[in-house]
Amino acid sequence: MTDLSETFLIAALQQEAETATPQQTESMLKSVLQKARLKPHRVQEIHWFGDDLTSEQISPLLPKSARYSWADPSLQHFVLQSTAQACACAERDLVLLGQTWENHACGLLVASTHATGRDNLLPAARIAARLTFHGLQAETLFPVINNWMQKTLHNAEEKREAAQKNGEEAEDAEPIALPTAQEVAWVACGDLIDLDALAQTFPKARRLAALPPAPPGDLFLLTALLRALLHTRERWGWLISIDAARGAALATLIERV
């Protein structure tokens, strides 16, 4: 499955406490809402990994939000992509994702285009594309992603040129915003990827990895990726995960805005 989308990351935070406490999740939820300058009743769903969300934690903060607690951290990228899909299709407007691990916590807010305008939110990044692959070998993953970028850009350009020759307006007046292989600055991924294939496919990309003592999980990786893009002022980065047990690979393209 491949999909271009207009879904935004409004706020992404990571916190580290001196010791693990039951208040970590509540503190993170408050921090994300404050950073986004968002009214709590706007959040429709919360998906949290590593901590069971109780009514005592959530109801006072987000009384109208449906909450989902996940025990399997390997599902984080799946949940991220399904959330982005729901926002892109206008099935959801604002969804909060997060994770608690030992004394670490992270949280991020995913928003639809409609919610971004309605609530006057300031996006930090755009979820530009979501790819899901099945049955790929690790060494072929990055070339396949790069081929998809090149083909998508080529097809869009051909479509615009054909429309111009026929004196018509192309359906997509604005060029599709995708990077070339040289423009990918960061790749956030686990330890199952092929480093040689990464270096050959995206020669200028730097790798972010969840290595100890960093917390594990794709949401922590995504938070680190966004932080790296903002700090270096680079535009493009990929979040990559390989789920060997399910025979799937997921890739999400992040654009700093």
N, C-alpha and C positions, 0 to 999 in steps of 0.2 A: 504494500500500500504506500502510495506517495501522495502528498497533499501540500499545496501552498496555502498559507492562511494569513489572516490579519488578526492575530491574538497577541495581547501585550502582557509583559511582566511589569507590574507597577512598583512593587517593593520586594526586595529580597534581603533577608537579614540572617546573621548567624551570631549566636551568643554562647559564651562559655562561663559557667558558674564555677565557684571554688569546689563545690560538691553537688552531687545530684540531689535535687529536691522535687517534691510534687508540684511546686510552684513554677517550674521551668516552662511548662507548656503555656500556662496562663500568662506569664511574663512575655513570652514570644508573641502570642496572639495580640496582646496590647501594643507591643512595639511595632508590629507590622501595620496595624490599623493607624497608629500615630504617624508612622512614616508616610503612609499613603494619604493621610488626612481624609480618611474615609469614615462615613457614618456607619456604625456597626450593623444596622439593620439591612444594609445593602448586600451584605455577603450571603449568598444563597447556600453554599456548601462548604464544609471543612473536611479535608482528607488528611488524617494524621497517622504517621508511622512511629511505632515504638512506644506509644503511650495510649492507654484507653481514655478517651475523652469522656469525662463524667459530666453530669448535669450541673454539678457544683462549679466546675471549671468554665463551662461554656455558656450556660443560660444567662448569667449576669452580663456577659460580654457581648454575646451574639445570639440573642433570644430567638431569632427567626431562621437560623442556619441549620440545615440538616448536617449531621456529623457522621463521619465514617472513620473507624479505627482499623488500621491494617497491621497485621502481625508479620507479614512477609516483606522484608525490605527490597527483595528483587522485583517487586511489582511497581516500584516508584516511577520508573520511566513509562510504563504502560499507563499508569494513572495520570501522569503529566500529559501524555499525548491524548488520552481520551478526554481530559479536561479541556485541552486546547481545541479539540474537535467540537465539543459541546458549545464552547464560547464562539467558535467560528460559525457554527450553524444557528446561533442565536437561541440555543436551548438553555444556556446559562449565560449570566452576565459577569458575575464575580465569584471566584472560587479561591479559597485559601488552602494551600498545601503546606505541610510541615513534617518535621521529624524530630524526635528526641532520642538521643543516644548518650548513655552515661550522663556526664555533666554538660553535654553539648545540645544545642537546639538550633534549628533553622526554620524559617518560614518565608513563604513568598505568596504574592497575590497575582492571580491570573485574571485578566479582564478582556471582555469583548470590545470591539470597536464602539459599539453603542454605549456601553457603560463608561468607557474612557471619556467620551464626549459629554454624556449626561451628567457625570459626577465631577467633571473638570479635573480628571486625573492626569498626572504627568508620568508617562511611561518611561521606564529605564531601558527597556529593550522590547523587541518584537520577536515572537516565535514565527519565523519566516517560513519554515517548512518542516514537515514531519514525515519520516520515512520508516517503514517497517519491512524487514526482509526475513525470509525463512529459507533455511537450508544453505546459507552462504558459509564458506570457509573464512576464517579470520583474515587470511592474506588477501582475499578478494574483496573485502568489505569496502575499503577506502577507494580503490579504483571504481567500484560500482557507484559509490556516492558521487565521485567526480564526474563519471559519465552521465549520471542523471542531471547534474548541474549544467553540463555543457549542452546536453540534448534539449533541456527545457529552455535555456537561453536561445539556442539556435531556432527551435520551433516558434518561439515568440517573435523573433526577429523576422522569420519567414512570413509569419501571419501578418505582421505590420506592413512588410514590403508588398505583399499581395494585395492588401487592402488599399494601399496608396496607388498601385498601378490601376486598380479598378475604380479609382476615384471615390472610394468609400472610407469611412472612418473605422479604424480598428476597434474592436470591442474593448480592448484594454489600451487606452490612450497612453497611460504611463508605462514605461519599460518595466519588465519584471525585475525586481531587486533581488539578485542572487550574486554571490561572489564567484570569481574565477579561482582556480586552485591556488594561485599566487596570493590571493587576497584573504584566504583563511588564516587568521592569526593565532587562534587557540583551538585546541581539541581537548575536551575534558572526557576522560575515559578510564575504565578499569584496567586490570592487568591481563585480560584475555585477548587484547588486540595485538596485531602484528606491527611492531615498532618500525621495522624496515619498510613495510608498505605505507605506513603513515608518513615517514620521511620522504619517500619517493613521490607520493601523491600530493601532499601538501608541504612543499619544501620549506616554507617560511613559518609554519605553524609550530607553536610551542605547546607542550603537553601538560595538562593538569591531571593529576592522579590522586585518588584517595589513599595515600600511603600513611601508615602509622607515624605519628600519633593523630593524624587527621581522622575525623569521623567517617565511617563508611556510608555509602548510599548516594544515589543519583541526585537527590535533592540537595545534599551538601555539595556535590560536585557542580550542580547548576548554580548554586549560590556563589561558589568560588569562581566559576566561569564568568558570571556577570560582573563580579568584583574586578576580575582581571581585565575585562573589556573596558570597564569604566576607568580603571587606574591607568591603563596604557593608551586609552583613547583609540583603540583599534575598533573596527566595525563588526567583524564576523568571527563567530566561533561555533563549533559543533559540540553537542553533548552526545556521546556514543556509549551504548551499553550492549553487551552480548550476553544473552541468557542461554547458556549451554544446555540447561535442563529442558528448556522449551524449544530449543533449536531456532531461536529468533535473535535478530539483531535490530536495535532501534537507534535512530539517529534524529536529532532535533537541531535545526539550524537557528542560532540566536543572532539577531542583529541589534547592536547598540543604536539607540535613537537619541 
